[in-house]
Amino acid sequence: MRAPRLRELRNFRYEKAINAVDARATKGKVAIEDGKVIWEIDKLEPGEEAFLQVIL
């Protein structure tokens, strides 16, 4: 995920139905609940990047 160059990104939420063993992210909170991976980021500064890794 990358924020736009000129403005920040707030309250980003990614939810995907995946049978995952583990998940981690460089920024934000990651949870695995009921066969779903949920990734929430409160704030990304302009041009900042965050990565999500999911192990199946």
Secondary structure, 3 states (H helix, E strand, C coil): CECCCCCCEEEEEEEEECCCCEEEECCCEEEEECCEEEEEEEEECCCCECCEEEEC
